[in-house]
Amino acid sequence: MIDLTTEHQLVKAASSRINEYNIVVAKRQSGKYVGFAREFPCIFGIGETVEECFQQTQESLLGAIALAMKLGE
């Protein structure tokens, strides 16, 4: 069973740490942008604009940080 209070606390804690990570955004040949965090290279986001890509990458990173915190890393 999922404890929503605990999950909410994890996401809140992860949100406070998201600015500690460096996000890189690059334009692909397709014209879309792809972004990733240097510290989590397997976590990425894709967007039509730099801003959309950055936001998508942050959302993916937020989940990765919360999971790492949950696992005690």
N, C-alpha and C positions, 0 to 999 in steps of 0.2 A: 504494500500500500504506500502511496506517495503522501508524504507530509508536506502540504502546501506551505505551511509556515516556514519550515526549514528550507524548502526550495526557494521561497521568496527571499529569505535571509541570504542564501548563497548568491542569488542573482544580484542583490543589493551590494553585497561585499565585492563581488566580481566587478560590478559597475564602478566601484570606487578605485579599482586597480587598472582599468582598461587603458588609461593614459600612460601607463608604465611601458606599454608595448609600442613598437615602431611599425607602422603600416606603410607598405610600399605599394604604389599604384602605377601601373604601366598600361599603355594603349597597345592593344593587339592589332594584327593585320586586318582582322575582321571589323575593326572600328570600335569594338567594345573595349571596356577597361577591365582589368583584372587586378585584384589587390590581395596582399597576404601580409601576415605579421612575421617579421624576421624571427621572432622567438617561437612561433608556431607556423612553420612554412607549409604545413599540410592544411591549414585553416585559411580559406580564401573567400573572396566575394567577387561577383561580376556585376557590371552595370553599364548602362548606356552612356552615363556621364561620370566624371571623376567623383562628384559628390555622391551619386547613387552607389557607385562601387565602394567608396569609403564607408558609407553607412552599412552596406551589406557585409563588408569585411568586419566591421565593428560588431555587428550582430552575431556573426559566426564566432568571432573571437570571444565574445561575452559567454557564449555557451561553453567554449573550450576552457576558459578560466574557471567558470563555475564548476565544471566537471572535475578539473584538476584539484580545486579546493575540496570538493566532496570526497575525492579519493585520497586527500591528505598530502598532495604534492605541492 
